[in-house]
């Protein structure tokens, strides 16, 4: 190393050394600041001289300001140095960073901002792409024996959310983002509320598995609840049911087991679609609705009505699905249209509940059979039909006509 070039300003001194770095000469500034030796490297001597003058000016200014510090200022300086000791950063750097953050926060607490950041960017959570997390969640629900329809909804509906947010992690989603996405879907409010519930369950699963902070609410917890408009639903009359039985038996007899199970069990369409012959216990007179096959909270047993038993006997099997169609409702809709009848949303389920309640006058029992609450049964199905109507509905022989204008409208739960 050659003799250094020495530049001074008052009591401050900077030495510029010529050193070799990978076969070429560079110029290194060496000086003391705050009791510590500092070094800077420049590629050209002219740049080194210019930088040395800047540093000397700053050191001289700091010395002048230090001479004017009061005792309180010195105490603040000593305290500040203690606070930043663990950072290994110079005091002026810490002050500069704080000033920049303070300006961006508009006077709000820097500590609050840091706590907010660490809540949403924790160091102890596992990072994984959103699409992969959704798949893991669906697989876990499947392994738990959750209904296949529910698992399919997770993949389909939450998959849309992942597709809308490519490259984003779960921790980066915000309530406002998901609200905009959910609100933009062309779904019925009931469907949106169902997806909201799935998202909340997904968020809780993510917390349990360290994909989100365990001690904080998830962004899904604050999602908007959609107002569900009252749905006008209708029930069938015994005459309409008899007319459909006769038409299906004549034109599509393989559809009849699905239809009679819909009319005489009160099961949901998805439950009838998954019903198998082994679920019908002819020996013990009940129909088993399995929770593992569809989105049903619990397994339940429905009485095997005499009318149902008699109409199923010609088609009876030991095993296999009741449903012989990919879309039995579409097939039934075509037949109904030929008869001048219109299929009603959940019409067979609502009809069974209404007639069954009129027949036995036991709200709790009907609620258990339907997989519903007694409050809903009492509020929406009480006194809609008479016991005489119920006796006709569950009769082995039903009257038939080509078309009936007798429609009973009720409010949906």
Secondary structure, DSSP 4 states (H G I P E B T S, - for coil): -PPPEEEEETTEEEEEEEEEETTEEEEEEEEEETTEEEEEEESSHHHHHHHHHHHHHHHHHHHHHHHT--HHHHHHHHHHHHHHGGGT--HHHHHHHHHHHHHHHTT--HHHHHHHHHHHS-TTSPP-BHHHHHHHHHHHHHHTT--HHHHHHIIIIIHHHHHHTTT-BGGG--HHHHHHHHHTS---HHHHHHHHHHHHHHHHHHHHTTSS-TTS--TTTTPPPPPPPPPEEEE--HHHHHHHHHHHHHH-GGGHHHHHHHHHH---HHHHHT-BGGGEETTTTEEEE-TTTTT-SS-EEEE--HHHHHHHGGG--SSSBS--SSSHHHHHHHHHHHHT----TTHHHHHHHHHHHHHH--HHHHHHHHTS-HHHHHHHHTTSS-HHHHHHHTSSS----S-----EEEE--
